Amino acid sequence: MSERPIAIVPLQDAPGTLSICARWLNGEWGQAEGHSLDVTADWLRDVIAPGSGEAGFVALDGRAPVGVCLLVACDLDSRAELTPWVSGFYVLPGYRRRSIGTRLLRAVVGAARSGGAANLYLYTHTAESLYRRFGWRVMERFPLDGKAFALMAKALE
Ligand SMILES: CC(C)(COP(=O)(O)OP(=O)(O)OC[C@H]1O[C@@H](n2cnc3c(N)ncnc32)[C@H](O)[C@@H]1OP(=O)(O)O)[C@@H](O)C(=O)NCCC(=O)NCCS
């Protein structure tokens, strides 16, 4: 792991990193949801397509991607009335606990705010306390695939 400064840039400005980000997100979530790597990569392309209203940010160590976070219109089909959502939030294990996740999340919150959203949503079973520290509150809890999830919201004033 290098100690060089880590840059946070829009994913569309670093298109060469998309396939690596897709591999992380597919390994972490997509595969378990039955999506192939190609489907996950196509989803990322759609997210950063001009006019999508969605956004992606990647953390770079030099040219190497080390983290990613997305702003998507919908991340939970059963709650399609809520929008937008944080999704695909991932930092490479060797780079964790260096505030890279915090910076990626801040970029996504900023993009949601710029897009005029009043609230931002996510669901998690792994990082509730992280989000709480940044002003997110639990709206409800629900089980999914044998895990206990929290549906969380953040007001964007
Ligand atoms: C969640 C994740 C993106 C955080 O990335 P990160 O770069 O380590 O985050 P940060 O360094 O900005 O951490 C911010 C704070 O939250 C804490 N934190 C980090 N991960 C946490 C977690 N999973 N749960 C609770 N707190 C966490 C850190 O300790 C840090 O606090 P500190 O400054 O007192 O040490 C990363 O752990 C990850 O990729 N996990 C696997 C995928 C995942 O669970 N994503 C979230 C899905 S909703």
The ligand as a Gaussian input file, in Angstrom:
#p B3LYP/6-31G(d) Opt

LIG

0 1
 C      -17.457000       0.569000       4.139000
 C      -16.144000       0.945000       3.464000
 C      -16.411000       1.463000       2.050000
 C      -15.488000       2.060000       4.317000
 O      -14.308000       2.485000       3.643000
 P      -13.100000       3.141000       4.450000
 O      -12.220000       3.796000       3.444000
 O      -12.496000       2.155000       5.359000
 O      -13.862000       4.246000       5.310000
 P      -13.198000       5.396000       6.202000
 O      -11.736000       5.150000       6.379000
 O      -13.594000       6.712000       5.620000
 O      -13.930000       5.170000       7.580000
 C      -14.687000       6.191000       8.209000
 C      -14.930000       5.793000       9.630000
 O      -15.853000       4.722000       9.649000
 C      -15.278000       3.598000      10.294000
 N      -15.639000       2.439000       9.505000
 C      -15.070000       1.993000       8.363000
 N      -15.696000       0.909000       7.911000
 C      -16.714000       0.654000       8.797000
 C      -17.736000      -0.314000       8.885000
 N      -17.863000      -1.284000       7.959000
 N      -18.601000      -0.252000       9.925000
 C      -18.481000       0.725000      10.865000
 N      -17.540000       1.678000      10.836000
 C      -16.663000       1.651000       9.813000
 C      -13.801000       3.791000      10.284000
 O      -13.218000       3.203000      11.419000
 C      -13.666000       5.280000      10.295000
 O      -13.651000       5.740000      11.598000
 P      -12.263000       6.271000      12.227000
 O      -11.901000       7.453000      11.393000
 O      -12.616000       6.562000      13.640000
 O      -11.326000       5.118000      12.069000
 C      -15.157000      -0.257000       3.408000
 O      -14.987000      -0.765000       4.703000
 C      -15.621000      -1.381000       2.485000
 O      -15.376000      -1.353000       1.279000
 N      -16.296000      -2.413000       3.066000
 C      -16.806000      -3.542000       2.257000
 C      -17.998000      -3.129000       1.415000
 C      -19.099000      -2.522000       2.270000
 O      -19.471000      -3.051000       3.310000
 N      -19.630000      -1.381000       1.789000
 C      -20.733000      -0.683000       2.442000
 C      -21.998000      -1.277000       1.940000
 S      -23.450000      -0.423000       2.539000

